[in-house]
Amino acid sequence: MRSSSVLFLAASLLCACSSTDESVPSSADGGTGASADAGESDNSPDASVAGSACGTPLTLSRVDIMHDGRSRGALVHLPADYDGSPRPLVVNFHGRDTTASQERLISKMDSSADAAGYIVVYPEGISNSFNAGFCCGEAQSQNVDDVGFTQALLDELESVLCIDSDQIFATGLSNGGYLVQRIACETPERFAGFSSVAGLMAITSCTPSEHRPFLLFHGTGDQIVPYATSGFSLGAVDTMNGWAARNGCDATATNVYSQGDASCARYDNCPAGKQVELCTIADGGHTWPGGLPVPFLGKTSTDINANDHMWSFWH
């Protein structure tokens, strides 16, 4: 599924970027849930005592919880105009061998959140990985309950921030995108929509109790997670054909976006609130469209902004 050396080089590059990027709070080092930073003070309100924050413009840069015997954490970005009124929430999961702080750099979602007025949370994986089924890393080999962790994290966030519970969304890159696929299959109830970037289906059975909009971005030149179906997972088209069938859409799709290397096809006649769409990046790499270009991982499209497009898709 991946080249360890390529991802190690990319992660090293991003570590260098994060050390100088002013958009990343100094308190957020992007460590995993198993690291010691979960217990360190970052001058943020104590999540366990802050209580409901509706009506109160709290300043919060991370939350930490105990789940399944492990200390787990997540970085938090509040929009610049956060005033304690109900806000949408986007949960953004990092890829394998990268961190929460690197995911915020790669996706550039903080600035998009400021423009649209939503909260972004970047969960931290176990040893820089999430258990998305038969992917990936130590989280998978240890059978970490990352689906349950996500639910517990939402509980904590709703207790300390004023969140519009009807507008909670999930997205993620690579291993994080695989986890989004799993969450959409197993516990979609608290989410209003999903989007995956270069992350496909890594479970053998998907029978969601409720159906939600699903959007996928994937590059045809991705050397880490191939666009076509492989022995490891379904390809991009087969993955989205599956979501179209589950959501009650037709098997055909109509192009709804085309610019440069980016084209998006939305499946026809999806029931209201259950739209399914595949955005293909011609020769695109294992990258976030409109995000930070990462050498060694292939081309990053500038012809579509994944953040803006997924926000529009969900609404």
N, C-alpha and C positions, 0 to 999 in steps of 0.2 A: 504493500500500500504506500510505502514511503521510502525515501532514501535517508538514512540516519545522518550521513555526513552532510547532505544538503541542508537538512533542517537544522543541524547543529550550527552550520555556518550562518544561516539566516538568523537563528536565535541570538548568536553572538553579535551580529550586526545590530539587531534590535536592542540588545542590552546597551550597546554603545550609544545608540540614539536616545534611549530612555534616560540615560544619565545626564543628557544635556537639554532635553525637551522640557520647556517650562510648563507645558500643559499637564504634566504628570506630577501630582503632589509628592513632595519629598517623603511623606509618610507612607506612600504606597509603593512598596518595592516589588510587587507582583509575585511574591513567593507562593508556594503551594499551601494547601490547607494543612499539611503536616508540618509546616515550618514553624519556627518559634515566633515569627512576627505576628501570629494571630493573637498573642497575649500582650504585645507591646502597646504602649500608649501612643496615639497619633493626634492627640489634642482634639479628638472628635467627641461628641456626646456619647456617653455609655449607652449602647443600644438596649441593654437590659433594663435601664431605668428611665429612658427618655419618654416612654409612653406614646400615646397617640399624638401626632404632630399636626393634625389638621388645624389650621388657623395659626400655627406657629412656624415661622420661617427658620427652621433649624439649619445649622451648617453641619454636614455629615460627609465624610470622605470614605468611610468604609464601615462594614458591619462584620461582626464575628459571632459565630454560633457553635454550639456543640451538636453534632449529629452523628448518630450511630457510633458513638465512642470516639469520634474524631473532632478536632478543632478545625472548623472550616471558615473561610472568609470570602469577602467580595469587596471590590472597590466600588464606590458610588460617585456618580457625577450628577449634581443637581443643576438644572438649567439656570442661566444667569438671572432670570426673573422669578425664580422660585420664591413664593410668598406664603407657603403653607396651604394653598388651595389645592384641590384634587388634580393630580397630574397623571398622564399616561406613563407607563413604565416599559422599558425595553431591557430584557436580560440578554447580554451578549457574551457568549462562551468562547474562550480562546481555543486555539488548536493545540495539538500535541507538541511538546518540546518548546512551547512558548508560554507566556504568563498573562495574567490579567492586565498588567500595565502595558505589555507589548500589544495586546489585542486592542487596547484603546488607541495606541499609536497607529497600528495597521489600519483599523477601520475608520479612524478620524470621526468617530461617532459623537464625541463631546460637542464639537462645533455644530453638528447637525441637530443635536438635542437642544442646544441653546437657541437655534433658529426656530425650531418647531415647538419648544416648550415642554419636552418630555424628560423624564429621569432615565439615566442609563446605569445599569449595574453590571459589573464584570466579575463573575464568580471565579474563584481560584480552584483549579483542579488538584488532585492528589498526584504528586510527583509530575506536575505539568501535564496531566492527562485526565480524561473523563471516561467513564464506563458507558459506552454507547451500544453495547451488545457484544459482538466479536471484534470490537475496536474500543479502546486502544490502551497500550502501555500498562503501567502498574495499576491504574484504576480498574482496568478490565481484568487483569490477572488476579487482583485481590477481591474482585466482585464488589467493588464499592457501589453503594446505592446512591448514584448521582441523581436519579429521578426523584428519590425521596429527599435528598439534599435540596434540590430545587424547590420542592414544595415547602420545606422548612424555612428556606431562605425567604420565600414569598411571605410566609407568616411573619417572620421577623421584620421584613421591610414594611409590611402593612401596619405593624405596631409602632414604627418609629417615623414613618413618612406618610404624608397625605397622598395616597395613590388612588387613582380612578380604577376600581377593580374591574370595570368593564373594558378597560384599555390596557391590558397587560400582554406583551408580545415577547417572542423569543427569537433570537438569531444566533448564529455562530459560524466560525470558520473551521473547515477541515474536521478534526475530531470534535470540535464544538458544534459543527453543523450536523455531524452524525448524531450527537446527543439530542439536538433539536428534533431530528427525525424520530428518535425513540420517544421523546416526551410527547410529541404529537400523536404517536401511536398509543401510548400507555396512560398518560394523564393530561389530556388536552383541556380539561374542564375549566381551569382557571385562566386560560389564555384566549385571546381574541384572534390571534393569528401567528403564523410561523414563517420564517425565512432562513434558508441555509445557503452558505457560500462555500462551494467546493466540499460539501459534506453530503454523503448519500445514505442509503439505508443499510444499517448494519445489524438488523434483527431479522429473523426468519418469518415471524408472524406479526401482522399489524392489523388489529381490529379495534380502532378507537371507539370509545363510548359516545363521543360527540365529534363532529366534523368542523374543521376550521380552514380558513384560507391558507394556502401553502405556496410559497414562492422559492424557486431555486436559481442561483447564479452559478454557472460552471463554464470553465474554459476548455476548448477543444484541445489545447496544447498542454493541459495539466499533466505533469509527469509524476505527481505524487498520488493523486486520486484520478484515475483515468476517466475521461468523459464517457467512454463506451463501457458496456457491461464486461466485467472481468471475473476471475475466480474469487476475488475478495468481496465484491459487492455488485449490486445492480448499477448500471450506468445511469447517466443523467436522464435520458429519455425514458428508460424503463422505470426509473424511480418515480418520475412525474406521471407516467401512464398509470402507475399504481395509485397515486393520490387522486388522479382524475376519476378512476373507477370507484375508489372508496367514497369520494365526495359526490358521486352521481353526475359527473360531467360526461359529455360526449368524448369519444376517443380522438376526435379531430381538434385542431387548434388554429386560431387566427392570429396573425402577427399584429401586435399592438404597439411595438416600438422597434425602430430600426435607425441606427445612426452609427456610421463607421464600423467598428468591429463588433458592435453590440446589437443583438436582436432578441426580442421577447415575444413568445407565442403563448397566448392564453387559451386554455381549453374552452371549447364551445358549450353553451347551455348549462353552465354550472348553476346549481341552485343558489339563491341569494345568500351571500355571506359565506360561500364555500368555494370561491374561485381558486383556480390552480394555474400557475404560470411558470414557464421555464425561460430564463434569460441565458442565452448562449453567447459566449465571448469567443469570436473566431481567433484561434491561436493563443487564447488567453492562458495564463499559467495558474499556479496554485496561489491565487492572489485575490484581494478584495477590490472589486471594481470601484474606481474613484478614490481608493484608499492610498496608503503609503506604498510606493513601489519597493519591492523587496528583491534585491539581486539574488540570483541562483534559483528563484522560484518561478521564473517566467514573466511574461508580459502582464502588466497591470493596465486594464482599460481605463481610458479617460473619456470614453464616449458614452458612459452611463455612470451615474453615481448610485451605488447600491443602497446607501442610506436613504437618499431621497426617493428612490424608486420603491423601496419596500414600504416606506411610510405612506406613500401615495396608494400603493397596492392594498395595504391594510385598511385604508379609509375610503 
